[in-house]
């Protein structure tokens, strides 16, 4: 089982934000950053340092996998 650290998740969010900055008056995040923000927030609240990839939804999995390919 593959795990994603909170640092990797934060880096991926920042990557997607740089690729597609927040837009609109409400500053909506792009789809990828938004999908990763939910598990990131849960990790912060729970004090978790890593999570299994299996708990991510398909959009978040795709976003993190595509980010990891850029490294």
SETI-66488 format. One record per atom (N, C-alpha, C): residue number from 1; atom name; x, y, z. Coordinates in nm, 3 decimals, always signed. Example, Ala and Ser with C-alpha at 12.3 -4.5 7.8 and 13.67 -1.06 7.14 Angstrom:
// residues 2
REC 1 N +1.319 -0.569 +0.780
REC 1 CA +1.230 -0.450 +0.780
REC 1 C +1.320 -0.330 +0.780
REC 2 N +1.285 -0.225 +0.708
REC 2 CA +1.367 -0.106 +0.714
REC 2 C +1.290 +0.003 +0.787
END
This chain:
// residues 71
REC 1 N +0.085 -0.117 +0.000
REC 1 CA +0.000 +0.000 +0.000
REC 1 C +0.090 +0.124 +0.000
REC 2 N +0.060 +0.217 -0.087
REC 2 CA +0.138 +0.340 -0.096
REC 2 C +0.077 +0.447 -0.006
REC 3 N +0.164 +0.521 +0.061
REC 3 CA +0.120 +0.629 +0.149
REC 3 C +0.168 +0.763 +0.093
REC 4 N +0.093 +0.867 +0.124
REC 4 CA +0.126 +1.004 +0.087
REC 4 C +0.147 +1.082 +0.216
REC 5 N +0.259 +1.151 +0.227
REC 5 CA +0.285 +1.230 +0.347
REC 5 C +0.214 +1.365 +0.337
REC 6 N +0.197 +1.428 +0.450
REC 6 CA +0.133 +1.559 +0.453
REC 6 C +0.217 +1.660 +0.376
REC 7 N +0.349 +1.644 +0.379
REC 7 CA +0.437 +1.735 +0.304
REC 7 C +0.419 +1.717 +0.154
REC 8 N +0.406 +1.592 +0.109
REC 8 CA +0.382 +1.567 -0.034
REC 8 C +0.247 +1.624 -0.078
REC 9 N +0.150 +1.608 +0.006
REC 9 CA +0.016 +1.659 -0.025
REC 9 C +0.019 +1.813 -0.034
REC 10 N +0.086 +1.876 +0.060
REC 10 CA +0.098 +2.022 +0.056
REC 10 C +0.173 +2.068 -0.069
REC 11 N +0.280 +1.998 -0.104
REC 11 CA +0.356 +2.034 -0.225
REC 11 C +0.271 +2.017 -0.350
REC 12 N +0.191 +1.911 -0.353
REC 12 CA +0.104 +1.888 -0.469
REC 12 C -0.001 +1.997 -0.481
REC 13 N -0.059 +2.038 -0.370
REC 13 CA -0.157 +2.148 -0.372
REC 13 C -0.091 +2.274 -0.426
REC 14 N +0.028 +2.305 -0.376
REC 14 CA +0.099 +2.425 -0.422
REC 14 C +0.135 +2.415 -0.570
REC 15 N +0.171 +2.296 -0.616
REC 15 CA +0.200 +2.275 -0.758
REC 15 C +0.078 +2.307 -0.843
REC 16 N -0.037 +2.248 -0.806
REC 16 CA -0.159 +2.270 -0.885
REC 16 C -0.206 +2.414 -0.876
REC 17 N -0.184 +2.478 -0.762
REC 17 CA -0.220 +2.621 -0.751
REC 17 C -0.133 +2.706 -0.842
REC 18 N -0.007 +2.667 -0.859
REC 18 CA +0.081 +2.743 -0.949
REC 18 C +0.046 +2.718 -1.095
REC 19 N -0.004 +2.598 -1.125
REC 19 CA -0.043 +2.565 -1.262
REC 19 C -0.174 +2.633 -1.301
REC 20 N -0.264 +2.645 -1.204
REC 20 CA -0.395 +2.704 -1.229
REC 20 C -0.437 +2.784 -1.106
REC 21 N -0.396 +2.911 -1.101
REC 21 CA -0.426 +2.994 -0.983
REC 21 C -0.576 +3.004 -0.955
REC 22 N -0.608 +3.032 -0.830
REC 22 CA -0.747 +3.049 -0.790
REC 22 C -0.813 +3.155 -0.877
REC 23 N -0.941 +3.136 -0.902
REC 23 CA -1.011 +3.226 -0.994
REC 23 C -1.142 +3.276 -0.935
REC 24 N -1.191 +3.381 -0.997
REC 24 CA -1.320 +3.437 -0.957
REC 24 C -1.309 +3.522 -0.832
REC 25 N -1.416 +3.591 -0.806
REC 25 CA -1.421 +3.676 -0.688
REC 25 C -1.406 +3.595 -0.559
REC 26 N -1.456 +3.472 -0.564
REC 26 CA -1.450 +3.384 -0.447
REC 26 C -1.317 +3.311 -0.436
REC 27 N -1.230 +3.327 -0.536
REC 27 CA -1.099 +3.260 -0.542
REC 27 C -1.112 +3.108 -0.532
REC 28 N -1.189 +3.051 -0.622
REC 28 CA -1.208 +2.907 -0.629
REC 28 C -1.078 +2.840 -0.668
REC 29 N -1.045 +2.732 -0.599
REC 29 CA -0.928 +2.651 -0.635
REC 29 C -0.959 +2.569 -0.759
REC 30 N -0.854 +2.534 -0.833
REC 30 CA -0.873 +2.445 -0.947
REC 30 C -0.919 +2.309 -0.896
REC 31 N -0.968 +2.227 -0.984
REC 31 CA -1.023 +2.096 -0.948
REC 31 C -0.922 +2.011 -0.871
REC 32 N -0.797 +2.006 -0.918
REC 32 CA -0.695 +1.922 -0.855
REC 32 C -0.662 +1.970 -0.714
REC 33 N -0.636 +2.100 -0.699
REC 33 CA -0.602 +2.154 -0.567
REC 33 C -0.720 +2.138 -0.471
REC 34 N -0.839 +2.157 -0.521
REC 34 CA -0.958 +2.142 -0.438
REC 34 C -0.973 +1.997 -0.390
REC 35 N -0.949 +1.902 -0.479
REC 35 CA -0.961 +1.760 -0.442
REC 35 C -0.858 +1.721 -0.338
REC 36 N -0.740 +1.781 -0.343
REC 36 CA -0.635 +1.749 -0.246
REC 36 C -0.650 +1.825 -0.115
REC 37 N -0.721 +1.937 -0.118
REC 37 CA -0.736 +2.019 +0.002
REC 37 C -0.817 +1.948 +0.111
REC 38 N -0.915 +1.869 +0.072
REC 38 CA -1.000 +1.803 +0.171
REC 38 C -0.921 +1.701 +0.254
REC 39 N -0.848 +1.606 +0.191
REC 39 CA -0.771 +1.514 +0.274
REC 39 C -0.659 +1.586 +0.351
REC 40 N -0.604 +1.693 +0.295
REC 40 CA -0.501 +1.770 +0.363
REC 40 C -0.557 +1.830 +0.492
REC 41 N -0.674 +1.890 +0.483
REC 41 CA -0.738 +1.949 +0.602
REC 41 C -0.769 +1.842 +0.707
REC 42 N -0.818 +1.727 +0.663
REC 42 CA -0.846 +1.618 +0.756
REC 42 C -0.720 +1.570 +0.826
REC 43 N -0.610 +1.564 +0.752
REC 43 CA -0.483 +1.522 +0.812
REC 43 C -0.440 +1.622 +0.920
REC 44 N -0.457 +1.750 +0.893
REC 44 CA -0.419 +1.852 +0.992
REC 44 C -0.504 +1.836 +1.118
REC 45 N -0.635 +1.824 +1.101
REC 45 CA -0.725 +1.811 +1.215
REC 45 C -0.695 +1.686 +1.296
REC 46 N -0.665 +1.576 +1.226
REC 46 CA -0.639 +1.448 +1.294
REC 46 C -0.495 +1.434 +1.342
REC 47 N -0.409 +1.524 +1.301
REC 47 CA -0.268 +1.516 +1.340
REC 47 C -0.194 +1.404 +1.268
REC 48 N -0.245 +1.364 +1.151
REC 48 CA -0.184 +1.254 +1.075
REC 48 C -0.065 +1.306 +0.994
REC 49 N +0.037 +1.224 +0.980
REC 49 CA +0.155 +1.260 +0.902
REC 49 C +0.153 +1.197 +0.763
REC 50 N +0.071 +1.092 +0.745
REC 50 CA +0.059 +1.028 +0.614
REC 50 C -0.075 +0.956 +0.607
REC 51 N -0.120 +0.934 +0.482
REC 51 CA -0.245 +0.862 +0.459
REC 51 C -0.224 +0.765 +0.344
REC 52 N -0.300 +0.655 +0.343
REC 52 CA -0.290 +0.563 +0.229
REC 52 C -0.357 +0.623 +0.105
REC 53 N -0.299 +0.595 -0.010
REC 53 CA -0.356 +0.643 -0.136
REC 53 C -0.499 +0.593 -0.154
REC 54 N -0.530 +0.477 -0.098
REC 54 CA -0.662 +0.417 -0.114
REC 54 C -0.776 +0.504 -0.062
REC 55 N -0.747 +0.594 +0.032
REC 55 CA -0.855 +0.675 +0.090
REC 55 C -0.887 +0.797 +0.004
REC 56 N -0.803 +0.827 -0.094
REC 56 CA -0.827 +0.943 -0.180
REC 56 C -0.931 +0.909 -0.286
REC 57 N -1.014 +1.008 -0.321
REC 57 CA -1.108 +0.985 -0.431
REC 57 C -1.031 +0.987 -0.563
REC 58 N -1.098 +0.956 -0.671
REC 58 CA -1.030 +0.941 -0.801
REC 58 C -0.965 +1.071 -0.849
REC 59 N -1.029 +1.184 -0.826
REC 59 CA -0.972 +1.311 -0.870
REC 59 C -0.845 +1.341 -0.791
REC 60 N -0.850 +1.319 -0.659
REC 60 CA -0.732 +1.344 -0.575
REC 60 C -0.619 +1.248 -0.610
REC 61 N -0.652 +1.120 -0.634
REC 61 CA -0.549 +1.022 -0.674
REC 61 C -0.481 +1.065 -0.803
REC 62 N -0.560 +1.103 -0.898
REC 62 CA -0.507 +1.147 -1.026
REC 62 C -0.419 +1.271 -1.009
REC 63 N -0.465 +1.365 -0.928
REC 63 CA -0.389 +1.489 -0.905
REC 63 C -0.254 +1.460 -0.841
REC 64 N -0.252 +1.373 -0.740
REC 64 CA -0.126 +1.343 -0.673
REC 64 C -0.034 +1.262 -0.763
REC 65 N -0.089 +1.168 -0.838
REC 65 CA -0.007 +1.088 -0.930
REC 65 C +0.054 +1.175 -1.040
REC 66 N -0.025 +1.265 -1.095
REC 66 CA +0.028 +1.354 -1.199
REC 66 C +0.132 +1.450 -1.143
REC 67 N +0.113 +1.495 -1.019
REC 67 CA +0.213 +1.579 -0.955
REC 67 C +0.343 +1.501 -0.936
REC 68 N +0.334 +1.379 -0.886
REC 68 CA +0.453 +1.298 -0.860
REC 68 C +0.532 +1.271 -0.988
REC 69 N +0.465 +1.266 -1.102
REC 69 CA +0.533 +1.247 -1.230
REC 69 C +0.621 +1.366 -1.267
REC 70 N +0.590 +1.483 -1.211
REC 70 CA +0.666 +1.604 -1.244
REC 70 C +0.797 +1.612 -1.167
REC 71 N +0.812 +1.531 -1.065
REC 71 CA +0.933 +1.537 -0.979
REC 71 C +1.052 +1.474 -1.045
END
